[in-house]
Amino acid sequence: MKLHELGNKIKTLRKDKNITQEKLSQIAGISRVTLGKFERGEMANISVKSLDLILNALNQEIDFINKSGFGLATLDEY
């Protein structure tokens, strides 16, 4: 997942769990406006701690994957 896609993914997860922006922002210790901007991709500046709190509230974590080929598909992907 690309960094700019993260906010939209968080929005989807939040809605799937029926959590309001207000509630999630309170859990993460950020403003609802900041969370809204992050979800819309208008803001990529969010602390690692806030992101961790958001993901924890959604029962999610970040997984690292190997990026190879500079965006080109591997043979296995064909």
Buried (B, 14 or more C-beta within 10 A) or exposed (E): EEEEEBBBBBBEBBEEEEBEBEBBBBBBEBEBEBBBBBBEBEBEEBEEEBBEBBBEBBEEEEEEEEEEEEEEEEEEEE
